[in-house]
């Protein structure tokens, strides 16, 4: 193997071109096939943005009745942050009654309930137990599994299918 020196005055491109020409000429004389040309460098791809769904809509089984008697069934819940999970631990109501943790936690992550945008612990306290249980399950699903779909089996025909637990109307998918 022959060493080649590159001086500051000579161009590196010129040396590389000469090297490629002499090595391909040597191969042709030996009867070896010329190597395939190197692929052109790929053009930088435009970065596709990955989106993370952070809010999920739901529909309560019964609904929340506000002070004016208006029923609110649809709402939005956002993904919980570490702060959301830690904050209830220092809440005095939770220290006195650990069962209150879910009320405080749900009040932090529910961003909208019908036309109510200020969802606080008092709102969650006045919800029906079936709605609170639904929201607890919904919270668990979106924060641990990242979706609102569940695989179920029909008790009659034993057929398997998937349902959306976000509370769509019956018969809709």
N, C-alpha and C positions, 0 to 999 in steps of 0.2 A: 504494500500500500504506500502510495506516495503522499508526502505531506505537502500541503499548499499553505502558503502564508498570505495573509491579507494585510496589506499595508493601508494606512489611513487614506492614502490618495486613490487607491483602486476601489472600485465599487464591488460590494459583496454580491450584488445581483449578477454582475459580469462573471465573477468567479464561479458562482453556482451554475450559470448557463454553460460555461466551458466544461465544468465537471460533468454535467448531464450529457453534453454532446460527446465527450470522450468515452464515457461509460456505455452509452448506447452504441457507439461505433465499435467498441470492443466486443459487445455482445453479438452484434450482427456478424462480425467476422467469425465468432465461435459457433454461429448457427443457433444461438439462443434467441427466443422471442423477446421482443422489446416489452418492458413492463407496461402495464396499462397506465394511462395518464392519471395523475392524482386528481381526485375530484376537486372541483372548485370549492373554495370555502363557502359554506352556507351563508346566505344573507341573514342578517339578524331578524329573527321572527318577531312579529309584534306580539308582545306578551299578552296572552289572553288572561283576562282577569277572572280569578276564581272568586265566586261569590259565596258568602256564607249566609244562610238564612238565619236571622237573629230574632225575627218576630213570627209568631204563629197565631193564626186565628182559631177561635173555638166557638162553640155554641153550647150554652149550658142546658142541661136536661130540663130544669124547672125555670130558672131565671131569677134575677135579683129584682126585688121591688123596692124602688127608692121612696123617699119621704112623700112625694107627690102621688104615689101609687102607680107610677109608670114601670112597666116590666122591661128589663134589659136582659137579653139572652146571648147576644153575640159579643165577642170581645177579642182582645189581643193580649198575648203573653210573650214576653221577651225571654231570651236565654238568660240564665242566672250567671252572675260573676262570683268570684271568690268572696268579694266584699258582701254580696247578698247573702251568702251562706254563713259568713262570720258575724255579721251585724246582729242577728237575732240572739246570738249567744250572750251578748252583753245587755240585752233588753231586760229590764226588771220584771216585766210581765212574764217573760219566758222563764226567768229564774224562779219565780213564784210558782209557775205552772208550766212544765215542759211541753204540755200538749198545745200550748199557745204558739209554739214555734212555727207551725204550719200557717197560722193566721198571719203572723208578721212576715214570713217569707213570701207567701202568696201576694200580700199587699205591696211588696216591693217589685215583683216581676209582672204583675198585671198592669198593662199600660192603658187599657181602655176596656170599659164594660158598657156596651151600648153607647149612650151619649155621655156617660160619666168618664171623665179623664183623670180625676183625682181619686184614685182608688187607694184607700188607706185601710188600716186594720179594722176600723169601725164598719166599713162597707163589707169586708169579708166576714166579720162577726155576725152580720145580719143576713148572710146567705143561708139557704137551706143546706142541710147536712149532705144531701145527695149531690148538690152543686160543688160543695167544698171537697167531697171525696173525688168527684170528677176532676176538679182542678189539681188536686194532689197527684192523681194518676197522670194527668196531662203534663204536669211539671216534670215528673219523673221520666216520662217518655221523651220529651224534647231535650232534656238536659243530659240524659244518660245514653239514649239511643239515637238522638238527632232526627227523629221523624215521628209522625203521629199515626203510622199504620201498624196494625197488629194482625198476625196470622190467626185465624180462627177456624174451628171445625163445626159444621152443622151437626147438632145432636140427633137429627132425624136421618139424614142421608149420609152422614159422615164425610161429606165433601169438604175440602179445604179451600179457603179463599181468604182474601185480605180485606180488612175494613179500615176506614179512616176514622180515628177516634176524635177528630177535631169537632165532631158534632154536626155534620151535614144533615140535611133533611133525610128522612127515611126513604130508602129506595134510590137515593142518589149516590154516586161514587165519587 
